[in-house]
Amino acid sequence: MQPPSSDKPDIHSEEFLHRLMRRQLRLSIASAAAFLAALLGLPLANYFFPDLMATRVFGFTLTWLILGVLFFPLVWGISWLFIRRSIALEQAEIHEISAGNLGERAKGGEGEREKRSL
């Protein structure tokens, strides 16, 4: 037997959870793609542009500068963006649920006032 349906969103419903999981999956795939582009981009740049990658910058070859100095801040940046966006997704879902519940409470609140005035 199915429970009675209501107009307010249910955070435990299959639809709500699937929507949230799809959004999180898209975010995870985008973050993984950015990381893989950075990880695979350096060897490909070394292969296709060896003269450019052998250029000296601040006493290092460009390859070592990217690998030793710039790679970790890039990964931290990807992680930071992933965490910020993940929190924003969760907050958006909470806001959606709160807005639905507040709308129901406002309707109920007016009804309560009418009952009291009788």
TIMIBA-159820 format. One record per atom (N, C-alpha, C): atom name; x, y, z. Coordinates in steps of 0.02 Angstrom, whole numbers. Layout:
BEGIN
REC site      X      Y      Z
REC   CA      X      Y      Z
...
END
This chain:
BEGIN
REC site      X      Y      Z
REC    N     41    -59      0
REC   CA      0      0      0
REC    C     44     62      0
REC    N     29    110    -43
REC   CA     67    171    -50
REC    C     45    222      2
REC    N     94    258     32
REC   CA     75    311     78
REC    C     42    367     39
REC    N     -1    406     72
REC   CA    -34    461     36
REC    C     18    511     12
REC    N      7    536    -49
REC   CA     55    584    -77
REC    C     36    654    -55
REC    N     87    695    -48
REC   CA     76    765    -31
REC    C    113    808    -82
REC    N     99    872    -83
REC   CA    130    917   -131
REC    C    201    937   -112
REC    N    218    932    -48
REC   CA    284    951    -27
REC    C    335    897    -44
REC    N    396    917    -64
REC   CA    447    868    -82
REC    C    468    827    -21
REC    N    484    764    -34
REC   CA    505    719     18
REC    C    578    701      6
REC    N    622    716     55
REC   CA    693    704     46
REC    C    710    630     44
REC    N    663    588     62
REC   CA    676    516     61
REC    C    645    483      0
REC    N    615    521    -45
REC   CA    584    493   -105
REC    C    638    473   -155
REC    N    621    425   -196
REC   CA    667    401   -248
REC    C    684    457   -297
REC    N    633    495   -317
REC   CA    644    549   -366
REC    C    694    601   -339
REC    N    685    622   -278
REC   CA    729    672   -248
REC    C    801    646   -244
REC    N    808    585   -220
REC   CA    876    556   -213
REC    C    909    545   -281
REC    N    871    523   -331
REC   CA    900    513   -397
REC    C    921    579   -428
REC    N    882    632   -418
REC   CA    900    698   -445
REC    C    964    723   -412
REC    N    969    716   -347
REC   CA   1030    738   -311
REC    C   1090    696   -333
REC    N   1081    631   -340
REC   CA   1137    588   -361
REC    C   1159    604   -432
REC    N   1112    620   -478
REC   CA   1131    639   -546
REC    C   1173    702   -546
REC    N   1152    752   -506
REC   CA   1191    814   -503
REC    C   1260    801   -474
REC    N   1265    761   -423
REC   CA   1330    745   -394
REC    C   1373    705   -442
REC    N   1342    661   -481
REC   CA   1380    622   -530
REC    C   1409    668   -584
REC    N   1369    715   -608
REC   CA   1394    763   -658
REC    C   1453    802   -631
REC    N   1448    824   -569
REC   CA   1503    861   -537
REC    C   1565    817   -531
REC    N   1556    756   -510
REC   CA   1613    710   -503
REC    C   1647    696   -570
REC    N   1607    686   -621
REC   CA   1635    673   -688
REC    C   1673    733   -713
REC    N   1646    793   -703
REC   CA   1681    854   -725
REC    C   1747    862   -688
REC    N   1747    849   -623
REC   CA   1809    855   -584
REC    C   1860    803   -605
REC    N   1837    742   -617
REC   CA   1883    689   -639
REC    C   1911    705   -708
REC    N   1870    733   -752
REC   CA   1893    751   -819
REC    C   1946    805   -816
REC    N   1936    855   -772
REC   CA   1986    908   -764
REC    C   2052    879   -738
REC    N   2047    834   -689
REC   CA   2108    803   -662
REC    C   2143    761   -715
REC    N   2105    721   -753
REC   CA   2136    679   -804
REC    C   2167    721   -860
REC    N   2135    777   -876
REC   CA   2165    821   -927
REC    C   2232    848   -903
REC    N   2236    867   -840
REC   CA   2299    891   -813
REC    C   2350    834   -809
REC    N   2328    776   -788
REC   CA   2374    719   -779
REC    C   2401    694   -846
REC    N   2358    689   -896
REC   CA   2379    664   -961
REC    C   2406    718  -1006
REC    N   2390    781   -990
REC   CA   2412    836  -1033
REC    C   2487    846  -1032
REC    N   2519    837   -975
REC   CA   2591    847   -971
REC    C   2631    798  -1014
REC    N   2618    733  -1009
REC   CA   2655    687  -1054
REC    C   2641    701  -1128
REC    N   2578    718  -1143
REC   CA   2562    733  -1213
REC    C   2596    797  -1237
REC    N   2600    847  -1193
REC   CA   2636    908  -1211
REC    C   2710    893  -1221
REC    N   2739    851  -1180
REC   CA   2809    831  -1188
REC    C   2820    795  -1254
REC    N   2772    754  -1274
REC   CA   2779    715  -1336
REC    C   2770    759  -1398
REC    N   2718    801  -1398
REC   CA   2703    840  -1457
REC    C   2741    907  -1462
REC    N   2763    934  -1406
REC   CA   2798    999  -1405
REC    C   2862    994  -1364
REC    N   2909    951  -1384
REC   CA   2969    942  -1343
REC    C   3012   1005  -1336
REC    N   3016   1046  -1389
REC   CA   3056   1107  -1385
REC    C   3026   1157  -1336
REC    N   2962   1165  -1338
REC   CA   2928   1211  -1292
REC    C   2935   1187  -1220
REC    N   2927   1123  -1208
REC   CA   2930   1097  -1141
REC    C   3002   1096  -1113
REC    N   3051   1101  -1157
REC   CA   3121   1104  -1135
REC    C   3143   1176  -1120
REC    N   3101   1224  -1132
REC   CA   3117   1294  -1119
REC    C   3129   1304  -1044
REC    N   3180   1343  -1028
REC   CA   3196   1355   -958
REC    C   3156   1415   -932
REC    N   3124   1404   -874
REC   CA   3086   1456   -840
REC    C   3106   1455   -767
REC    N   3133   1510   -742
REC   CA   3156   1515   -672
REC    C   3206   1459   -655
REC    N   3247   1439   -702
REC   CA   3298   1389   -690
REC    C   3275   1317   -699
REC    N   3211   1307   -711
REC   CA   3183   1240   -722
REC    C   3160   1234   -794
REC    N   3159   1173   -820
REC   CA   3125   1163   -884
REC    C   3050   1171   -871
REC    N   3014   1189   -922
REC   CA   2942   1200   -915
REC    C   2907   1137   -889
REC    N   2932   1079   -911
REC   CA   2903   1016   -887
REC    C   2908   1010   -811
REC    N   2968   1022   -784
REC   CA   2977   1016   -712
REC    C   2941   1071   -673
REC    N   2937   1129   -703
REC   CA   2900   1183   -670
REC    C   2826   1164   -663
REC    N   2798   1139   -717
REC   CA   2727   1118   -714
REC    C   2719   1060   -666
REC    N   2762   1010   -672
REC   CA   2755    950   -631
REC    C   2770    963   -557
REC    N   2823    999   -544
REC   CA   2845   1008   -475
REC    C   2813   1065   -438
REC    N   2792   1117   -475
REC   CA   2767   1176   -441
REC    C   2693   1188   -454
REC    N   2672   1183   -516
REC   CA   2604   1203   -533
REC    C   2552   1147   -528
REC    N   2574   1084   -529
REC   CA   2526   1029   -529
REC    C   2486   1025   -465
REC    N   2519   1031   -408
REC   CA   2485   1024   -344
REC    C   2435   1081   -331
REC    N   2452   1144   -344
REC   CA   2401   1196   -337
REC    C   2341   1185   -384
REC    N   2354   1158   -443
REC   CA   2299   1143   -489
REC    C   2253   1089   -460
REC    N   2282   1037   -431
REC   CA   2241    984   -400
REC    C   2204   1012   -340
REC    N   2237   1054   -301
REC   CA   2202   1085   -244
REC    C   2144   1128   -268
REC    N   2154   1164   -323
REC   CA   2101   1205   -351
REC    C   2042   1164   -374
REC    N   2056   1108   -408
REC   CA   2002   1064   -429
REC    C   1965   1037   -368
REC    N   2001   1018   -317
REC   CA   1970    992   -255
REC    C   1928   1046   -221
REC    N   1955   1106   -217
REC   CA   1919   1162   -186
REC    C   1854   1177   -223
REC    N   1857   1179   -290
REC   CA   1797   1191   -330
REC    C   1746   1134   -321
REC    N   1771   1072   -318
REC   CA   1726   1015   -308
REC    C   1689   1021   -242
REC    N   1726   1037   -189
REC   CA   1695   1042   -122
REC    C   1645   1099   -120
REC    N   1664   1158   -147
REC   CA   1618   1215   -147
REC    C   1555   1200   -186
REC    N   1563   1169   -244
REC   CA   1504   1154   -287
REC    C   1461   1100   -255
REC    N   1492   1052   -222
REC   CA   1455    999   -188
REC    C   1413   1028   -132
REC    N   1443   1072    -93
REC   CA   1406   1105    -38
REC    C   1350   1147    -67
REC    N   1362   1182   -123
REC   CA   1310   1222   -154
REC    C   1252   1179   -179
REC    N   1268   1120   -206
REC   CA   1214   1074   -227
REC    C   1171   1053   -168
REC    N   1203   1035   -113
REC   CA   1166   1014    -54
REC    C   1125   1072    -26
REC    N   1154   1132    -24
REC   CA   1117   1190      0
REC    C   1057   1206    -44
REC    N   1065   1198   -110
REC   CA   1009   1210   -156
REC    C    952   1160   -143
REC    N    970   1098   -130
REC   CA    919   1048   -116
REC    C    884   1064    -50
REC    N    923   1084      0
REC   CA    893   1103     65
REC    C    847   1162     57
REC    N    869   1212     17
REC   CA    828   1271      5
REC    C    762   1252    -30
REC    N    767   1206    -78
REC   CA    707   1184   -114
REC    C    659   1150    -66
REC    N    684   1108    -23
REC   CA    642   1074     26
REC    C    613   1124     75
REC    N    655   1170    100
REC   CA    631   1220    148
REC    C    578   1264    117
REC    N    586   1284     55
REC   CA    537   1326     22
REC    C    471   1289     16
REC    N    474   1225      0
REC   CA    413   1184     -5
REC    C    380   1177     62
REC    N    418   1164    115
REC   CA    390   1156    182
REC    C    364   1222    209
REC    N    400   1278    196
REC   CA    376   1342    221
REC    C    311   1361    188
REC    N    304   1345    124
REC   CA    240   1359     90
REC    C    183   1321    123
REC    N    196   1258    141
REC   CA    144   1218    175
REC    C    130   1246    244
REC    N    182   1267    280
REC   CA    173   1294    347
REC    C    133   1359    345
REC    N    146   1400    295
REC   CA    111   1464    289
REC    C     36   1451    278
REC    N     21   1401    237
REC   CA    -49   1384    226
REC    C    -80   1358    291
REC    N    -44   1316    326
REC   CA    -69   1289    389
REC    C    -76   1343    442
REC    N    -30   1391    442
REC   CA    -32   1445    490
REC    C    -94   1487    483
REC    N   -115   1501    420
REC   CA   -175   1540    410
REC    C   -236   1501    434
REC    N   -237   1437    423
REC   CA   -293   1396    446
REC    C   -297   1395    521
REC    N   -240   1394    555
REC   CA   -240   1394    627
REC    C   -269   1460    655
REC    N   -252   1515    622
REC   CA   -279   1579    644
REC    C   -354   1582    637
REC    N   -379   1553    581
REC   CA   -452   1552    570
REC    C   -486   1510    623
REC    N   -456   1453    642
REC   CA   -486   1410    693
REC    C   -489   1446    760
REC    N   -436   1483    776
REC   CA   -434   1518    839
REC    C   -485   1574    843
REC    N   -498   1608    786
REC   CA   -544   1664    787
REC    C   -616   1641    793
REC    N   -631   1577    778
REC   CA   -699   1551    785
REC    C   -713   1536    855
END
